[in-house]
């Protein structure tokens, strides 16, 4: 499921949150906002007022209240289902994690190594639980020293394992490259090789009074290490397909062992990391690949290696896994989601599905963008991603007529040399459709920035084009990508009839960039006035 603004507002009524005075909650978010501004602008920022002495205590107190609400729903996040109570607990847990992350990202990082490790991993788990992992990657980028693995030269075996696993998890969370994940397997193998010699030194003789709790702590660490290795391999290869079952087993065993060791803090962290691991799997591009077709599997294998694309953004995951983007029974799908929400990647998955569906008939796809600059940008992106799959992408120029070169491209019907995807502006594509230049079946029409249909000057032409395609291209499906528009469902019904579908993600609290929110407590005001920070997100943003 994806978090909604309503879930955020409802959270303020939870007993743990409501037990903290509204003035204290407002104070905590004001402190967090001030620290975000300072972090973003550095020495250029002149604060209007100094922080109060108890600022850290206030942040901690309010963050804990949201975490208590989230912890009630952790089991529902680990083992989700569609029952009403489970969905309510999932929403509560995600909202609690979302709010807690908002505050804890601004807390001071402890200086002691083990405390620092628990702080960073706890923060990461909150980010994944609240679907804020893009924000987490920016935090990791901005806090280099905080995420450095401590030296293992002089520490005991249990801390050696902990420090190495911390290094592995920073790589899992960061995923800056294929090598980042591949290195995790090497680290785990190294730990296995060191285990025999270092373990006996730690546990010592049978008369050691600390041997039993240390042994249970090591068991917890070993199960955690195995789950870490599983996640790294899955992100690289999409294997094993039943990874969630194996993760459940190892995290359950790790938590039980941590409880036996008497380390409650470690046990709670493992519960959060269990949620994080399952969220990673659910948001992985491989999770989509297993559910569609071989073309998509080869596409995922290619983009993970070439572009380091391992995860779906939360709106992408929701559109594909929960709201039926790849439902072949839907003739027309209208998707509205925030700018930089990853619309192009959604279109790519739908294109691959359409090409696979019409492969026997040599079907093709039209991708329409409103400007020549965007046509060129999308062409470069699709050629880069689709060329390893032998999918040919062509573009039409912005000229008012079809020239001889374009004529030869459009009329080529040879399976081995004809194009699969045609990129154009709507106006130029009108010539193609009106003159029936391509005799092969049109499988899918993708319209980017489709909200232009409401534009006074261009809207009528786009409507006419859609009506013409609907009338003359019986096999054509439609995918319209846009920010929020009020008549999305009407548009989907007009194009697809009963098989029209609307995927609305524009009202979620998720944003592609960190935001500074000037707010009173949502339960009282119910509104937010936001100002987006103008800085690089640190992530590779999809083309819009």
Long-range contacts (C-beta under 8 A, 24 or more apart in sequence): 1-80, 1-87, 1-90, 1-91, 1-94, 1-318, 1-322, 2-131, 2-314, 2-315, 2-317, 2-318, 2-322, 2-505, 2-508, 2-510, 3-91, 3-94, 3-95, 3-98, 3-130, 3-131, 3-314, 3-508, 3-509, 3-510, 4-91, 4-507, 4-508, 4-509, 5-507, 5-508, 5-509, 7-91, 7-92, 7-94, 7-95, 8-95, 8-98, 8-99, 8-509, 8-522, 9-522, 9-523, 9-526, 10-91, 10-92, 10-95, 11-66, 11-69, 11-92, 11-95, 11-96, 11-99, 12-521, 12-522, 12-523, 12-524, 13-523, 14-69, 14-92, 14-96, 16-65, 16-66, 16-68, 16-69, 17-65, 17-66, 17-69, 19-65, 20-61, 20-62, 20-65, 22-520, 22-521, 22-523, 22-524, 24-58, 24-61, 24-62, 25-62, 25-65, 25-521, 26-519, 26-520, 26-521, 27-58, 28-58, 28-59, 28-61, 28-62, 28-63, 28-103, 29-62, 29-102, 29-103, 29-517, 29-519, 31-55, 31-58, 31-59, 31-106, 32-59, 32-102, 32-103, 32-105, 32-106, 33-516, 33-517, 33-518, 35-106, 36-106, 36-514, 36-516, 36-533, 37-516, 39-142, 40-514, 40-533, 40-535, 56-107, 56-108, 59-103, 59-104, 59-106, 59-107, 60-107, 62-103, 63-100, 63-103, 63-104, 63-107, 64-100, 66-96, 66-97, 66-99, 66-100, 66-103, 67-96, 67-97, 67-100, 67-126, 68-96, 69-93, 69-95, 69-96, 70-94, 70-95, 70-96, 70-97, 70-100, 70-126, 70-129, 71-96, 71-268, 71-271, 74-129, 74-271, 74-272, 74-274, 74-275, 77-129, 77-275, 77-278, 77-279, 78-248, 78-274, 78-275, 78-278, 79-248, 93-129, 93-275, 94-129, 94-130, 94-131, 95-130, 96-129, 96-130, 97-125, 97-126, 97-127, 97-128, 97-129, 97-130, 97-132, 98-129, 98-130, 98-131, 98-132, 98-509, 99-130, 100-126, 100-130, 101-126, 101-127, 101-129, 101-130, 101-132, 101-135, 101-136, 105-135, 105-139, 109-143, 109-146, 113-150, 113-163, 114-159, 114-162, 116-146, 117-150, 117-162, 117-163, 117-166, 118-265, 118-266, 118-269, 120-146, 120-147, 120-166, 120-170, 121-166, 121-169, 121-269, 121-272, 121-273, 122-269, 122-272, 124-169, 124-173, 124-276, 125-269, 125-272, 125-273, 125-275, 125-276, 126-272, 128-275, 128-276, 128-279, 128-280, 129-272, 129-275, 129-276, 129-279, 131-279, 131-314, 131-510, 132-510, 133-173, 133-279, 133-283, 133-311, 134-313, 134-512, 134-537, 134-539, 135-514, 136-173, 137-173, 137-174, 137-538, 137-539, 138-514, 138-537, 138-538, 138-539, 140-170, 140-173, 140-174, 141-538, 142-538, 147-174, 156-202, 157-194, 157-195, 157-198, 157-199, 157-201, 157-202, 157-218, 158-202, 158-214, 158-217, 158-218, 158-221, 160-191, 160-194, 160-198, 161-191, 161-218, 161-221, 161-222, 161-225, 162-221, 164-190, 164-191, 165-221, 165-224, 165-225, 165-228, 168-225, 168-228, 168-232, 169-228, 169-273, 171-232, 172-228, 172-231, 172-232, 172-235, 172-280, 175-235, 175-308, 175-310, 175-311, 176-308, 177-308, 178-236, 178-304, 178-305, 178-308, 181-232, 181-235, 181-236, 181-310, 182-232, 182-236, 184-228, 184-229, 184-232, 185-229, 185-232, 185-233, 188-225, 188-228, 188-229, 188-232, 191-225, 213-260, 213-261, 213-262, 213-263, 214-261, 216-257, 216-258, 216-260, 216-261, 217-257, 217-258, 217-261, 217-263, 217-266, 219-253, 219-254, 219-257, 220-253, 220-254, 220-255, 220-257, 220-258, 220-261, 220-263, 220-266, 220-270, 221-254, 223-250, 223-251, 223-253, 223-254, 223-257, 224-250, 224-251, 224-254, 224-270, 224-273, 226-250, 227-251, 227-254, 227-277, 231-277, 231-280, 231-281, 234-281, 234-284, 234-286, 235-280, 235-284, 235-286, 235-304, 235-310, 236-304, 237-286, 238-284, 238-286, 238-289, 238-290, 238-297, 238-300, 238-301, 241-290, 243-281, 244-278, 244-281, 247-274, 247-277, 247-278, 247-281, 248-274, 251-277, 280-311, 282-317, 282-321, 283-311, 283-312, 283-314, 283-317, 284-310, 284-311, 284-312, 285-309, 285-310, 285-311, 285-312, 287-321, 288-312, 288-320, 288-321, 288-349, 291-326, 292-326, 292-349, 292-352, 292-353, 293-352, 293-353, 293-356, 294-356, 295-352, 295-353, 295-355, 295-356, 295-389, 296-349, 296-352, 296-353, 296-356, 298-388, 298-389, 299-348, 299-349, 299-352, 299-385, 299-386, 299-389, 302-385, 302-388, 302-389, 303-385, 306-384, 306-385, 306-388, 307-385, 307-540, 308-540, 309-345, 309-540, 312-342, 312-345, 313-341, 313-342, 313-510, 313-512, 313-542, 314-508, 314-510, 315-341, 315-342, 315-505, 315-508, 315-510, 316-341, 316-342, 316-345, 316-346, 318-505, 318-508, 319-346, 319-503, 319-505, 320-346, 320-349, 323-501, 323-503, 323-505, 324-501, 324-503, 325-349, 325-350, 325-503, 326-350, 326-353, 327-501, 328-353, 328-357, 329-499, 330-477, 330-496, 330-499, 330-500, 330-501, 331-477, 331-478, 331-495, 331-496, 331-497, 331-499, 331-500, 332-477, 332-478, 332-479, 332-480, 332-491, 332-492, 332-494, 332-495, 332-496, 332-499, 332-500, 332-501, 333-477, 333-478, 333-479, 333-480, 333-492, 333-496, 333-500, 333-501, 333-502, 333-503, 334-450, 334-480, 334-482, 334-488, 334-489, 334-491, 334-492, 334-500, 334-501, 334-502, 334-503, 335-479, 335-480, 335-481, 335-482, 335-503, 335-505, 336-482, 336-483, 336-484, 336-485, 336-488, 336-502, 336-503, 336-504, 336-505, 336-506, 337-483, 337-503, 337-504, 337-505, 337-506, 338-483, 338-505, 338-506, 338-508, 338-510, 338-511, 338-512, 339-483, 339-512, 339-544, 340-512, 340-513, 340-541, 340-542, 340-544, 341-505, 341-510, 341-512, 341-542, 342-542, 343-448, 343-481, 343-542, 343-544, 344-378, 344-381, 344-448, 344-542, 344-543, 344-544, 345-542, 346-481, 347-446, 347-448, 347-479, 347-481, 348-382, 348-385, 348-386, 350-444, 350-446, 350-479, 351-421, 351-444, 351-446, 352-389, 354-443, 354-444, 354-477, 355-391, 355-420, 355-421, 355-443, 357-443, 358-441, 358-443, 358-475, 361-440, 361-441, 362-413, 362-415, 362-418, 362-440, 362-441, 363-440, 363-441, 363-442, 363-443, 363-475, 364-418, 364-419, 364-420, 364-421, 364-422, 364-438, 364-440, 364-441, 364-442, 364-443, 365-420, 365-421, 365-422, 365-442, 365-443, 365-444, 365-445, 365-446, 366-421, 366-422, 366-424, 366-429, 366-432, 366-442, 366-444, 366-445, 366-446, 367-421, 367-422, 367-423, 367-424, 367-446, 367-448, 368-423, 368-424, 368-425, 368-426, 368-429, 368-445, 368-446, 368-447, 368-448, 369-423, 369-424, 369-425, 369-448, 369-449, 370-425, 370-426, 370-448, 370-449, 370-452, 370-458, 371-425, 372-397, 372-398, 372-425, 374-448, 374-449, 375-423, 375-424, 375-425, 377-543, 378-423, 378-448, 378-543, 379-423, 381-543, 382-421, 382-423, 386-420, 386-421, 391-420, 391-421, 392-417, 392-418, 392-419, 392-420, 392-421, 393-419, 393-420, 393-421, 393-422, 393-423, 394-419, 394-421, 394-422, 394-423, 395-422, 395-423, 395-424, 396-422, 396-423, 396-424, 396-425, 396-428, 396-429, 396-432, 397-428, 398-425, 398-428, 399-428, 401-431, 402-428, 402-431, 402-432, 402-435, 402-437, 407-437, 410-437, 410-438, 411-437, 411-438, 411-439, 413-439, 413-440, 426-458, 426-461, 426-462, 426-465, 427-461, 429-465, 430-461, 430-464, 430-465, 430-468, 433-465, 433-468, 433-469, 433-472, 433-473, 434-468, 436-472, 441-473, 441-475, 442-469, 442-473, 442-475, 442-476, 443-475, 443-476, 443-477, 444-476, 444-477, 444-478, 444-479, 445-469, 445-473, 445-476, 445-477, 445-478, 445-479, 446-479, 446-480, 446-481, 447-478, 447-479, 447-480, 447-481, 448-481, 448-544, 449-481, 449-482, 450-480, 450-481, 450-482, 451-482, 451-483, 451-485, 453-491, 454-485, 466-495, 470-495, 512-537, 512-539, 512-541, 513-537
